[in-house]
Amino acid sequence: MTDLALAVDIGGTKMAAGLVDAQGHLSFRSQVPTRRTTGPADAELLWGDLAELVEKVLAQVGSGHRVVVGGVGCGGPMHLARGEVSPLNIAGWRDFPLRGRLALLTGLPTCLDNDAKALALAEGWIGAAAGYDNYIGMVVSTGVGGGIVLDGRLLHGRTGNGGHIGHMVVVPDGRPCVCGSRGCLEAEASGTAIAAISGQPAALAPVELRRRTGTLVGRAIGATVNLLDLSLAVVSGSVALGFGDAFFDAAQREVDATCGLDFTRGAQVVRGGLGESGPLVGAGRLGWLSVPEGP
């Protein structure tokens, strides 16, 4: 009998689900677009989309397999202890009890965390940060998020939102951010921000804007490296990976320029090693870590 974890990833663009085994292999992946919502009155519409997706994936489990745990990564902010989410880029969910609703739907013990923190766990498990005890994992996509592993442990903070690098200010008095501040990394370097700046989808951004985006991400990484004595930043997400060398070369140059202390010099910015499967592998990892005898 092969045990599996139900993995769910929820972002501003899509919701995805799949099954992850104890070695990190992903199977039976499926996804749907995230419904555009205007406020909490739409909460149940979103939930209905997600419930249908989860039931579709669970229906594919055949003989010789059993699903024993669930893990879900979702955009933040959230209140980890209560299992509630209020994603800035999903207006329909405010203090939505996502963990409890999924557990009730599936009958599985379910672990919830920020999607970028889940991805950081995945990269440290079988990805580009494997073997590292001190690093930051980042997602630069529709939004910008991060998860920090320090001394081999994922940082959570007071309410579970530790590592949210997307709201580090990188351009003083810059563009307004949905969090209420100005010049946050998310307001300057996310796919949403790039589309607003350029007037076209982020995938069509000119090379100068790709380099600027990499520089700003590198600026935030450099500050985090200096603060926490890290040696590695693993960056994933459609914007970062889609922008390619222009982005990563600019990010590395900025880190090199801002990390000149003996203990920060040489910090590396690398591409995520798990590609599109990373967020679901991370969600599965959340579930497995909640099982005492898990991997």
C-alpha positions as CSV (number, residue, x, y, z in Angstrom):
1,M,0.0,0.0,0.0
2,T,1.4,3.4,-1.0
3,D,0.6,6.3,1.2
4,L,-0.1,9.7,-0.4
5,A,-0.6,13.3,0.7
6,L,-3.3,15.4,-0.8
7,A,-1.6,18.6,-1.9
8,V,-3.5,21.9,-2.6
9,D,-2.0,25.2,-3.8
10,I,-4.1,28.3,-3.9
11,G,-2.9,31.5,-5.6
12,G,-4.4,34.6,-7.2
13,T,-4.2,33.1,-10.7
14,K,-5.0,29.4,-10.2
15,M,-5.9,26.7,-7.7
16,A,-4.2,23.4,-8.1
17,A,-4.4,20.0,-6.4
18,G,-2.5,16.7,-6.7
19,L,-1.1,13.8,-4.8
20,V,2.5,13.6,-3.4
21,D,4.2,10.5,-2.2
22,A,6.7,10.2,0.6
23,Q,9.6,10.8,-1.8
24,G,8.2,14.0,-3.3
25,H,6.8,12.5,-6.5
26,L,3.7,14.4,-7.7
27,S,0.8,12.7,-9.5
28,F,-2.8,13.3,-10.6
29,R,-2.3,17.0,-10.8
30,S,-5.3,19.2,-11.8
31,Q,-6.0,22.9,-11.7
32,V,-8.6,25.6,-12.4
33,P,-8.4,29.4,-12.7
34,T,-9.0,31.3,-9.5
35,R,-12.3,33.0,-9.8
36,R,-12.2,36.8,-9.8
37,T,-14.1,38.0,-6.7
38,T,-15.0,41.4,-5.3
39,G,-15.5,40.6,-1.6
40,P,-16.4,38.1,1.1
41,A,-19.9,37.6,-0.4
42,D,-18.2,35.5,-3.1
43,A,-16.5,33.2,-0.5
44,E,-18.6,30.2,-1.1
45,L,-18.2,30.5,-4.9
46,L,-14.5,30.2,-4.5
47,W,-14.9,27.3,-2.0
48,G,-17.2,25.5,-4.4
49,D,-14.5,25.6,-7.2
50,L,-11.9,24.3,-4.8
51,A,-14.1,21.5,-3.4
52,E,-14.9,20.3,-6.9
53,L,-11.2,20.3,-7.8
54,V,-10.2,18.4,-4.6
55,E,-12.9,15.8,-5.1
56,K,-11.8,15.3,-8.7
57,V,-8.2,14.6,-7.7
58,L,-9.2,12.2,-4.8
59,A,-11.5,10.3,-7.2
60,Q,-8.4,9.3,-9.1
61,V,-6.9,7.3,-6.3
62,G,-6.8,3.7,-7.2
63,S,-6.3,0.4,-5.4
64,G,-2.9,0.0,-3.8
65,H,-2.9,3.7,-2.8
66,R,-4.4,5.6,0.2
67,V,-4.4,9.3,1.0
68,V,-3.5,9.7,4.7
69,V,-2.9,13.5,5.1
70,G,-3.6,16.8,3.5
71,G,-1.4,19.9,3.0
72,V,-2.4,23.3,1.6
73,G,-0.3,26.3,0.6
74,C,-2.2,29.6,0.2
75,G,-1.3,33.2,-0.5
76,G,-1.2,35.3,2.6
77,P,-1.7,36.9,5.0
78,M,-3.2,34.2,7.2
79,H,-3.6,33.2,10.9
80,L,-1.8,29.9,11.2
81,A,-3.2,28.8,14.6
82,R,-6.8,29.4,13.5
83,G,-6.3,28.0,10.0
84,E,-7.8,31.2,8.5
85,V,-6.7,32.9,5.3
86,S,-7.1,36.4,3.9
87,P,-5.1,36.5,0.7
88,L,-4.5,40.0,-0.6
89,N,-5.0,38.9,-4.2
90,I,-8.2,36.9,-3.5
91,A,-10.8,39.4,-2.4
92,G,-13.4,36.7,-1.7
93,W,-11.7,35.2,1.3
94,R,-11.2,37.2,4.4
95,D,-10.6,35.2,7.6
96,F,-11.8,32.2,5.7
97,P,-11.4,28.9,7.7
98,L,-9.7,27.1,4.9
99,R,-7.9,24.4,7.0
100,G,-11.1,23.4,8.8
101,R,-13.2,23.4,5.6
102,L,-10.7,21.1,3.8
103,A,-10.4,18.8,6.7
104,L,-14.2,18.5,6.9
105,L,-14.5,17.9,3.1
106,T,-11.8,15.2,2.9
107,G,-11.8,13.6,6.4
108,L,-8.0,14.1,6.4
109,P,-5.8,15.7,9.0
110,T,-4.8,18.9,7.2
111,C,-1.9,21.2,7.5
112,L,-2.0,24.8,6.2
113,D,0.7,27.4,5.6
114,N,1.7,30.2,3.2
115,D,2.3,29.0,-0.3
116,A,5.8,30.5,-0.6
117,K,6.8,28.9,2.8
118,A,5.6,25.6,1.4
119,L,7.7,26.1,-1.7
120,A,10.7,26.9,0.4
121,L,10.2,23.5,2.2
122,A,9.9,21.7,-1.1
123,E,13.2,23.2,-2.4
124,G,15.0,22.2,0.8
125,W,13.5,18.7,0.6
126,I,14.3,17.7,-3.0
127,G,15.1,20.9,-4.8
128,A,17.8,23.5,-5.3
129,A,18.2,24.1,-1.5
130,A,18.6,20.4,-0.6
131,G,21.5,20.2,2.0
132,Y,21.2,23.8,3.1
133,D,20.1,24.7,6.6
134,N,19.9,28.5,6.1
135,Y,18.2,29.9,3.0
136,I,15.2,31.9,1.7
137,G,12.8,30.5,-0.9
138,M,10.9,33.0,-2.9
139,V,8.0,33.1,-5.4
140,V,7.9,36.0,-7.9
141,S,4.7,35.5,-9.7
142,T,1.3,37.2,-9.6
143,G,2.4,38.3,-6.2
144,V,5.7,38.0,-4.3
145,G,6.2,35.8,-1.3
146,G,8.9,34.1,0.7
147,G,9.8,31.5,3.3
148,I,12.9,31.4,5.4
149,V,14.6,28.4,6.7
150,L,17.0,29.2,9.6
151,D,19.1,26.6,11.4
152,G,17.1,23.9,9.5
153,R,13.7,25.2,10.7
154,L,11.0,27.1,8.8
155,L,10.3,30.4,10.4
156,H,6.7,31.2,11.2
157,G,6.6,34.4,13.3
158,R,3.8,35.4,15.6
159,T,0.8,34.7,13.4
160,G,2.5,32.4,10.8
161,N,3.4,35.1,8.2
162,G,7.2,35.1,8.8
163,G,9.3,35.5,5.7
164,H,6.8,37.6,3.8
165,I,9.5,39.4,1.8
166,G,7.0,40.8,-0.6
167,H,6.2,43.6,1.8
168,M,9.8,44.7,2.2
169,V,10.2,48.3,0.9
170,V,12.6,48.4,-2.0
171,V,11.7,51.8,-3.6
172,P,11.2,54.5,-1.0
173,D,8.0,56.4,-1.8
174,G,7.4,54.1,-4.7
175,R,4.2,52.6,-6.0
176,P,1.2,52.1,-3.6
177,C,0.9,48.6,-2.4
178,V,-2.3,46.7,-1.4
179,C,-0.9,46.4,2.1
180,G,-1.2,50.2,2.5
181,S,2.5,51.0,2.2
182,R,4.5,52.3,-0.8
183,G,7.4,50.8,-2.7
184,C,7.0,47.2,-1.5
185,L,8.6,44.5,-3.5
186,E,5.2,43.2,-4.4
187,A,4.1,46.7,-5.6
188,E,7.2,47.0,-7.8
189,A,8.2,43.5,-9.0
190,S,5.1,41.2,-9.0
191,G,3.5,40.2,-12.2
192,T,0.5,42.4,-11.3
193,A,2.8,45.4,-10.8
194,I,4.8,44.8,-14.0
195,A,1.6,44.7,-16.0
196,A,0.5,48.0,-14.5
197,I,3.9,49.6,-15.1
198,S,4.2,48.4,-18.7
199,G,0.6,48.3,-19.8
200,Q,1.0,44.7,-21.1
201,P,1.2,41.2,-19.6
202,A,4.4,40.6,-17.6
203,A,5.5,37.9,-20.0
204,L,5.9,40.7,-22.7
205,A,8.0,43.0,-20.5
206,P,11.0,44.5,-22.2
207,V,14.5,43.5,-21.1
208,E,15.1,46.8,-19.2
209,L,12.0,46.0,-17.0
210,R,13.2,42.4,-16.5
211,R,16.5,43.7,-15.2
212,R,14.9,46.3,-13.0
213,T,12.7,43.5,-11.5
214,G,15.7,41.3,-10.8
215,T,17.6,44.3,-9.2
216,L,14.7,45.0,-6.8
217,V,14.3,41.3,-5.9
218,G,18.1,41.2,-5.3
219,R,17.9,44.3,-3.1
220,A,15.3,42.5,-0.9
221,I,17.4,39.3,-0.8
222,G,20.5,41.2,0.1
223,A,18.8,42.9,3.0
224,T,17.5,39.5,4.2
225,V,20.9,37.9,3.8
226,N,22.5,40.6,5.9
227,L,19.9,40.4,8.6
228,L,19.8,36.6,8.9
229,D,23.2,35.4,7.8
230,L,21.9,33.3,4.9
231,S,24.0,31.9,2.0
232,L,21.3,31.0,-0.6
233,A,18.2,32.4,-2.2
234,V,16.1,30.0,-4.3
235,V,13.7,32.0,-6.5
236,S,10.8,30.5,-8.4
237,G,7.5,31.7,-9.9
238,S,6.3,32.6,-13.4
239,V,7.9,36.1,-13.5
240,A,11.3,35.1,-12.2
241,L,11.6,31.9,-14.3
242,G,10.0,33.5,-17.3
243,F,12.4,36.5,-17.2
244,G,15.4,34.2,-17.2
245,D,19.0,35.4,-17.3
246,A,18.1,39.1,-17.4
247,F,16.3,38.7,-14.1
248,F,18.8,36.4,-12.3
249,D,21.9,38.1,-13.5
250,A,20.6,41.5,-12.2
251,A,19.5,39.9,-8.9
252,Q,22.9,38.4,-8.3
253,R,24.7,41.7,-9.1
254,E,22.5,43.5,-6.6
255,V,23.2,40.8,-3.9
256,D,26.9,41.0,-4.6
257,A,26.8,44.8,-4.3
258,T,24.9,44.8,-1.0
259,C,26.4,41.8,0.8
260,G,30.0,42.8,1.4
261,L,30.5,41.5,5.0
262,D,32.6,38.5,5.6
263,F,29.6,36.4,6.6
264,T,27.4,37.5,3.7
265,R,29.8,37.8,0.8
266,G,29.2,35.1,-1.8
267,A,25.5,34.6,-1.2
268,Q,23.9,33.0,-4.2
269,V,20.7,33.6,-6.1
270,V,19.6,30.5,-8.0
271,R,16.6,29.3,-9.9
272,G,14.1,27.0,-8.1
273,G,14.8,23.4,-9.0
274,L,11.2,22.0,-9.0
275,G,9.6,24.1,-11.8
276,E,5.8,24.1,-11.9
277,S,5.5,21.2,-9.6
278,G,7.2,23.1,-6.7
279,P,4.1,24.6,-5.0
280,L,2.2,21.3,-4.9
281,V,5.3,19.3,-3.8
282,G,5.6,22.0,-1.0
283,A,2.0,21.6,0.0
284,G,2.5,17.8,0.1
285,R,5.6,18.3,2.3
286,L,3.5,20.3,4.7
287,G,1.2,17.4,5.1
288,W,4.0,14.8,5.5
289,L,5.8,16.9,8.1
290,S,2.6,16.8,10.2
291,V,2.7,13.0,10.3
292,P,4.9,11.8,13.2
293,E,6.3,8.9,11.2
294,G,6.4,10.8,7.9
295,P,9.5,11.5,5.8
